[in-house]
């Protein structure tokens, strides 16, 4: 009888637990050890919930741009005399999930994990998704327990924005994992690798959720961190379950059958049915670009500017928008007209087949002599929207302007890795373009990493090796402008130049559609690629 009563109480407690179940577009659980993979879907689901960075994006409103706010740092200033030095004041009283203190030593340790090859805890596997996002950061130095100095390789006004990508993992928890590595493992690098593997299975950050259960490729369960330092983000949901579901129709079926409460990127043709069944579809204009990034390697058909501009004139974006059930915005560049970085470029990205055909004929192409183009794409993935039907639509659209497009379809995380290896690497498999969507929230992410000669692979994401002295000068003007208005003016010149030179085919801006059960409340869909689970509730 007692056992039955206990079981009944236990079942009742579980029934009271508020659980949110999410189907991601990723094919695997993004890495959990502090620096996620799977693109920015990793930051969204295993970064921001479990970890904090020195600086955060404000995800609290839907009706204005997401701006930079204090995170684990309460303030930061650049040295007036030496603009490669920044001082960050840290938030007092913050604890990691294992109970250890967050402080300046922890910041130094987390910088060294990805930048200092001589550090005992250096992890090469975390470098690619971190260093490429903050390429000028060189070192960190403790000033006192709650003050740290960060040094960059050159004056870089973008640094505080870039630091939203450096998540703080617990040094004490990692050291405990290192001590548990068998003594028979004597190689320091192998011991560190095994410690990180153990850390990933039992992670410790400072975020609003703590890891509860992790089954690679299957599920990640997080539980509320009721001792979180920010009362506004202390979770009211007890448990979050994340499931990888890369196929849109499978995600949609999981939502409609009640298997999950939230799906990313629902199948566009199912949106009317989803709404009819009482689910809520959220979307918002966001700084997220879905392009083809073009190769400037020797022999690329895109070396001719007329061909690049023609492709931008021959995509029927309104038709694509209709295919997606309205769930995209039509781009005029990387940022929209009216944005502080717009710059009023002289080349107008639009649908104008005749103008596109004329440019192609000038370049020596015709229906009888099309240009062959190979594009590396994925079947699913973070921010990739609906990559197969979208790319097939673009393929047909471009045919009328004498493009003969072939696709190399690979797994999303492989494509994301290839993105950093570049068009000249064997992994490109002879592709002349790559289709990786990207967030355009800050200047480095939106523009600099794709057009600077300093960001050629493997440094960052200039996959196509595009760049020249003029572009580098425009970037330097923006990087060294520490006044916001002057920086915006410099970035507007850079954006106008990029649009006019067309190193991309701009195809769509994502609006981040996600469908949720009506019982999920306090959902804010910000103008951001990210979203905050911590403030949500379940009825």
C-alpha positions in Angstrom: 0.0 0.0 0.0 2.8 2.4 1.0 4.6 1.7 -2.3 1.4 2.4 -4.3 0.8 5.6 -2.4 4.4 6.8 -3.1 4.0 6.0 -6.8 0.8 8.0 -6.8 2.5 11.0 -5.2 5.4 10.7 -7.6 3.1 10.5 -10.6 1.1 13.5 -9.3 4.4 15.5 -8.9 5.4 14.7 -12.5 1.9 15.7 -13.7 2.4 19.1 -12.0 5.8 19.6 -13.6 5.6 22.2 -16.4 7.4 20.7 -19.4 8.1 22.4 -22.8 9.0 20.1 -25.7 10.8 21.6 -28.7 11.5 20.1 -32.1 14.6 21.7 -33.6 15.6 21.7 -37.3 19.0 20.4 -36.4 19.8 16.7 -37.1 21.7 16.4 -33.8 21.7 18.0 -30.4 23.9 21.1 -30.6 27.1 20.7 -28.6 26.5 21.3 -24.9 30.1 22.0 -23.6 29.9 25.8 -23.8 30.5 26.7 -27.5 27.6 25.1 -29.5 27.8 23.9 -33.1 24.8 23.6 -35.5 25.1 27.3 -36.4 23.1 29.8 -34.4 20.4 27.2 -33.6 23.1 25.9 -31.2 23.4 29.3 -29.6 19.6 29.5 -29.4 19.0 26.1 -27.7 22.2 25.0 -25.9 24.0 28.3 -25.6 21.6 31.0 -24.3 19.5 28.7 -22.1 22.4 27.0 -20.2 25.1 29.7 -20.4 25.7 33.4 -20.2 28.1 35.6 -22.1 29.7 38.9 -20.9 27.2 40.7 -23.2 23.7 39.6 -24.2 21.1 40.5 -26.9 17.9 42.0 -25.5 15.3 39.5 -26.5 12.5 41.1 -24.5 10.5 43.0 -27.1 9.0 42.2 -30.5 8.5 45.7 -31.8 12.1 47.0 -32.0 15.6 45.8 -32.9 17.4 43.5 -30.6 20.2 45.6 -29.0 23.2 44.8 -26.9 22.7 44.8 -23.1 24.9 43.8 -20.1 25.2 40.1 -19.4 27.8 38.7 -17.0 29.6 42.1 -17.5 27.7 45.1 -16.0 29.7 47.6 -18.0 32.7 48.0 -20.4 34.9 50.7 -21.7 37.7 51.0 -24.3 41.0 52.6 -23.2 41.1 56.2 -24.5 44.8 55.9 -25.2 45.0 52.4 -26.5 41.9 51.2 -28.3 43.1 47.6 -28.3 42.4 47.4 -24.5 38.9 47.0 -23.0 38.0 46.9 -19.3 34.9 44.8 -18.4 33.3 45.1 -14.9 31.8 41.8 -13.9 28.5 41.0 -12.2 29.0 40.1 -8.5 27.4 37.1 -6.8 26.9 34.9 -9.9 27.3 31.2 -9.4 27.9 28.4 -11.9 25.4 25.5 -11.8 28.0 23.4 -9.8 28.0 26.1 -7.1 31.4 27.6 -7.9 31.9 31.4 -8.3 31.8 33.3 -11.6 34.7 35.8 -11.5 37.6 37.3 -13.5 39.5 34.0 -13.3 36.6 32.3 -15.0 36.6 34.9 -17.8 40.3 34.4 -18.4 39.9 30.6 -18.4 37.1 30.8 -20.9 39.1 33.0 -23.3 42.1 30.7 -23.0 39.9 27.6 -23.8 39.6 28.8 -27.4 42.6 31.1 -27.9 45.6 29.8 -26.0 47.0 26.5 -27.4 49.3 26.2 -24.4 46.4 26.3 -21.9 45.8 22.8 -20.3 42.1 23.1 -21.0 42.5 24.4 -24.6 39.9 22.7 -26.8 40.5 22.8 -30.6 36.9 21.5 -31.2 35.5 24.7 -29.8 37.8 27.1 -31.7 36.1 27.1 -35.1 32.7 28.2 -33.8 34.2 30.8 -31.5 37.4 32.4 -32.8 35.8 33.0 -36.3 33.1 35.0 -34.6 35.5 37.3 -32.6 38.7 37.3 -34.8 40.4 40.2 -33.2 40.3 39.0 -29.5 43.7 37.9 -28.4 43.9 37.6 -24.6 42.3 38.3 -21.2 43.9 39.5 -18.0 42.5 39.6 -14.5 42.7 43.1 -12.9 40.8 42.1 -9.8 38.2 39.6 -8.9 35.4 41.4 -10.7 37.4 43.3 -13.4 39.0 41.9 -16.5 41.0 43.5 -19.4 40.5 42.1 -22.9 43.1 42.8 -25.6 42.4 42.8 -29.4 44.9 42.6 -32.3 43.7 46.0 -33.6 41.2 48.7 -32.6 37.8 47.0 -32.9 34.6 48.7 -31.9 32.7 45.5 -32.7 34.2 43.5 -29.8 31.3 43.9 -27.3 28.9 42.6 -29.9 31.1 39.7 -30.8 31.4 38.7 -27.2 27.7 37.6 -27.2 29.2 34.3 -28.7 31.7 33.5 -25.9 29.7 31.5 -23.4 31.1 31.0 -19.9 31.6 27.4 -18.8 32.6 26.5 -15.2 36.4 26.1 -14.7 35.9 24.3 -11.4 33.5 21.8 -12.9 35.9 21.1 -15.8 38.8 20.6 -13.3 36.6 18.0 -11.5 36.0 16.2 -14.8 39.8 16.3 -15.5 40.6 14.7 -12.1 38.2 11.9 -12.9 40.0 10.9 -16.1 41.8 7.6 -15.4 45.4 7.9 -14.5 46.3 5.5 -17.2 45.6 8.3 -19.7 48.8 10.3 -19.5 48.8 12.5 -22.6 47.7 16.0 -21.4 45.8 16.7 -24.7 43.9 13.5 -24.5 43.2 14.0 -20.8 41.8 17.5 -21.6 39.7 16.0 -24.5 38.2 13.4 -22.2 37.4 16.0 -19.6 35.6 18.1 -22.2 33.6 15.0 -23.3 32.6 14.4 -19.7 31.8 18.1 -19.2 29.5 18.0 -22.3 27.5 15.1 -20.7 27.2 17.0 -17.4 27.5 20.7 -18.3 27.8 23.6 -15.9 27.2 27.2 -17.0 25.5 30.2 -15.2 22.4 30.2 -17.4 18.7 30.1 -16.5 18.5 26.4 -17.2 20.7 23.5 -16.0 21.4 20.2 -17.9 19.2 17.4 -16.5 19.6 14.6 -19.1 21.5 14.3 -22.4 21.2 11.5 -25.0 23.4 12.4 -28.0 21.4 12.6 -31.3 18.1 12.0 -29.4 17.2 14.4 -26.7 18.4 17.1 -24.3 16.5 17.8 -21.1 17.1 21.0 -19.1 15.7 22.0 -15.7 15.0 25.4 -14.2 17.9 27.1 -12.4 15.8 28.7 -9.7 18.9 30.5 -8.3 19.5 32.4 -11.5 21.0 35.8 -11.0 18.4 37.8 -13.1 14.9 37.6 -11.5 13.3 38.7 -14.8 14.7 35.5 -16.4 14.3 33.0 -13.6 12.3 30.2 -15.4 8.8 29.4 -14.5 8.9 26.3 -16.8 10.3 23.4 -14.8 11.8 21.3 -17.7 12.6 21.8 -21.4 13.0 18.9 -23.7 14.8 19.4 -27.0 14.5 16.9 -29.9 16.4 17.0 -33.2 13.9 16.7 -36.2 15.5 17.9 -39.4 12.6 17.1 -41.7 9.8 19.7 -41.8 6.9 17.3 -42.3 8.1 15.2 -39.4 8.2 18.3 -37.2 4.8 19.3 -38.3 3.3 15.8 -37.6 5.0 15.8 -34.2 3.2 19.1 -33.3 -0.2 18.1 -34.6 0.0 14.8 -32.8 0.9 16.4 -29.5 4.4 14.9 -29.3 5.9 18.4 -29.0 4.7 21.8 -28.0 6.9 23.9 -30.3 8.4 23.4 -33.7 10.9 25.5 -35.7 10.3 26.2 -39.4 7.0 24.4 -39.9 6.2 23.0 -43.4 4.8 26.1 -45.3 1.9 24.2 -46.8 0.8 23.0 -43.3 0.6 26.4 -41.7 -3.1 26.9 -42.5 -3.9 23.5 -40.9 -1.6 24.3 -37.9 -3.5 27.5 -37.3 -6.9 25.8 -37.8 -6.0 23.3 -35.1 -5.5 26.1 -32.6 -1.7 26.3 -32.6 0.0 29.8 -32.7 2.4 30.6 -35.5 4.9 33.3 -34.6 7.0 35.2 -37.0 8.8 38.5 -37.2 11.1 40.4 -39.6 14.6 39.6 -38.4 18.2 40.3 -39.4 18.7 36.9 -41.1 19.8 36.5 -44.7 19.3 33.4 -46.9 21.7 33.8 -49.8 24.1 32.1 -52.2 27.6 33.2 -51.2 29.7 33.3 -54.4 33.2 32.0 -55.1 35.9 34.3 -56.4 38.4 31.4 -56.8 40.1 31.1 -60.2 37.8 29.8 -62.9 34.6 30.7 -61.0 31.8 31.9 -63.3 31.0 34.6 -60.7 34.2 36.5 -61.3 32.2 38.5 -63.9 30.2 41.2 -62.1 27.6 41.2 -64.8 26.9 37.5 -64.1 26.6 38.3 -60.4 24.2 41.1 -60.9 22.2 39.2 -63.5 21.6 36.4 -61.0 20.3 39.0 -58.5 17.9 40.3 -61.2 16.5 36.8 -62.2 15.3 35.4 -58.9 11.5 35.6 -58.6 11.4 36.4 -54.9 7.7 37.2 -54.8 7.0 33.8 -56.3 9.3 32.2 -53.7 7.5 34.1 -50.9 4.2 32.7 -52.2 5.7 29.1 -52.2 6.6 29.7 -48.5 3.1 30.7 -47.5 4.3 34.3 -47.1 7.0 33.3 -44.5 9.9 35.3 -45.9 10.8 38.9 -46.6 12.1 40.1 -50.0 15.7 41.4 -49.6 17.2 44.5 -51.2 20.6 43.7 -49.7 22.0 42.4 -46.4 20.0 45.0 -44.5 16.7 46.6 -45.6 16.2 50.2 -46.8 15.8 52.5 -43.8 18.4 50.6 -41.8 21.3 52.8 -40.5 23.7 50.7 -42.6 21.6 50.8 -45.8 23.7 53.4 -47.7 21.4 53.7 -50.7 23.3 51.4 -53.2 23.1 52.3 -56.9 22.4 48.6 -57.9 18.7 47.8 -57.2 18.1 44.1 -56.4 14.8 43.3 -58.0 13.0 40.9 -60.4 13.9 42.1 -63.9 14.4 39.2 -66.3 15.0 41.3 -69.4 17.8 43.3 -67.6 19.3 40.1 -66.3 19.3 38.5 -69.8 20.9 41.6 -71.3 23.7 41.4 -68.7 24.2 37.7 -69.4 24.3 38.3 -73.2 27.0 41.0 -72.6 28.9 38.4 -70.6 28.7 35.9 -73.6 25.9 33.6 -72.4 22.6 32.6 -74.0 20.0 29.9 -74.0 22.2 28.0 -76.4 25.3 28.7 -74.2 24.3 28.7 -70.5 26.7 29.2 -67.7 27.2 26.1 -65.5 27.0 26.8 -61.7 27.4 24.3 -58.9 26.0 25.2 -55.5 26.6 23.4 -52.2 23.4 23.2 -50.1 21.9 21.3 -47.2 18.6 19.4 -46.9 17.8 21.1 -43.5 19.5 22.9 -40.7 19.7 26.0 -38.5 18.2 29.0 -40.3 18.1 27.2 -43.6 14.3 27.6 -43.8 13.1 25.1 -46.4 16.4 24.6 -48.4 15.4 21.9 -50.9 12.2 23.5 -52.3 13.7 27.0 -52.1 16.8 26.1 -54.0 14.9 24.1 -56.6 12.7 27.2 -57.1 15.7 29.4 -57.5 17.3 26.9 -59.9 14.2 27.1 -62.2 14.0 30.9 -61.8 17.6 31.3 -63.0 17.2 29.0 -65.9 15.4 31.9 -67.8 18.7 33.9 -67.5 20.8 31.1 -68.9 22.1 29.6 -65.7 22.4 25.8 -65.6 22.4 25.2 -61.8 23.6 21.9 -60.2 23.3 21.1 -56.5 25.7 19.3 -54.2 23.4 18.4 -51.2 25.1 17.5 -48.0 24.3 17.3 -44.3 23.9 20.6 -42.5 26.6 20.4 -40.0 29.1 19.3 -42.7 28.0 22.2 -44.8 28.6 24.6 -41.9 32.1 23.1 -41.4 32.8 23.5 -45.1 31.8 27.1 -44.9 34.9 27.9 -42.8 37.2 25.8 -45.1 36.4 27.8 -48.2 35.8 27.4 -51.9 39.3 26.3 -52.6 39.2 23.4 -50.2 38.4 19.8 -51.4 35.3 19.9 -49.2 33.8 22.4 -51.6 33.6 19.6 -54.2 34.0 22.1 -57.0 31.1 24.3 -55.9 30.9 27.9 -57.2 28.5 29.0 -54.4 27.4 27.9 -51.0 24.0 28.3 -49.4 24.4 29.0 -45.7 22.0 31.5 -44.1 23.4 33.9 -41.6 22.4 36.3 -38.9 23.0 40.0 -39.6 22.7 41.5 -36.2 26.1 43.1 -35.9 28.6 44.5 -38.4 31.0 41.7 -38.2 28.4 39.0 -38.7 26.4 40.9 -41.3 29.2 42.0 -43.6 32.8 42.0 -42.4 33.4 38.3 -42.2 32.3 37.8 -45.8 34.3 40.6 -47.5 37.5 41.2 -45.6 40.8 39.9 -46.9 41.6 39.2 -43.3 38.7 36.7 -43.0 39.8 34.3 -45.7 39.4 30.6 -44.7 40.0 29.2 -42.2 40.0 32.5 -40.2 36.3 33.2 -40.7 33.5 32.8 -43.2 34.8 34.5 -46.4 34.2 31.2 -48.1 34.5 32.8 -51.6 37.7 34.7 -51.1 36.1 38.0 -52.0 37.9 41.2 -51.0 40.1 44.1 -52.1 41.9 47.2 -50.8 38.8 49.4 -51.1 36.6 47.1 -49.0 39.4 46.6 -46.4 39.6 50.4 -46.1 35.8 50.7 -45.6 36.0 48.0 -42.9 38.8 49.7 -41.1 36.9 53.0 -41.1 34.0 51.2 -39.4 36.0 49.2 -37.0 37.9 52.3 -35.7 34.8 54.4 -35.3 33.9 54.2 -31.6 31.1 56.8 -32.0 27.9 55.1 -33.0 26.8 57.7 -35.7 30.3 57.7 -37.3 30.3 53.9 -37.3 26.8 53.7 -38.9 27.9 56.1 -41.6 31.0 54.0 -42.3 29.0 50.8 -42.4 26.4 52.4 -44.8 29.3 53.0 -47.3 30.4 49.4 -46.8 26.9 48.0 -47.4 26.3 50.1 -50.5 29.6 48.9 -51.9 28.8 45.2 -51.2 25.3 45.4 -52.8 26.8 47.1 -55.9 29.6 44.5 -56.3 27.2 41.6 -55.5 29.4 38.9 -53.8 26.0 37.2 -52.9 22.8 36.3 -54.6 20.4 37.7 -52.0 17.4 35.4 -52.1 15.3 35.8 -48.9 15.2 37.3 -45.4 13.9 34.8 -42.8 11.0 35.8 -40.6 11.7 32.9 -38.2 8.4 31.0 -38.3 7.8 28.7 -35.4 4.5 27.1 -34.3 3.6 26.5 -30.7 0.8 25.0 -28.6 -1.6 27.7 -27.3 -0.7 26.6 -23.8 2.8 28.2 -24.2 2.4 31.8 -23.0 4.6 34.9 -22.6 6.2 34.2 -26.0 8.2 37.1 -27.4 9.3 36.7 -31.0 12.0 39.4 -31.1 13.5 40.9 -34.2 16.4 38.5 -33.7 17.5 35.1 -34.8 17.4 34.2 -31.1 14.5 33.8 -28.7 14.4 33.6 -24.9 12.8 30.4 -23.4 13.5 31.6 -19.8 10.6 34.1 -19.7 8.0 31.8 -21.2 5.3 30.0 -19.1 3.0 27.0 -19.7 -0.7 27.1 -18.7 
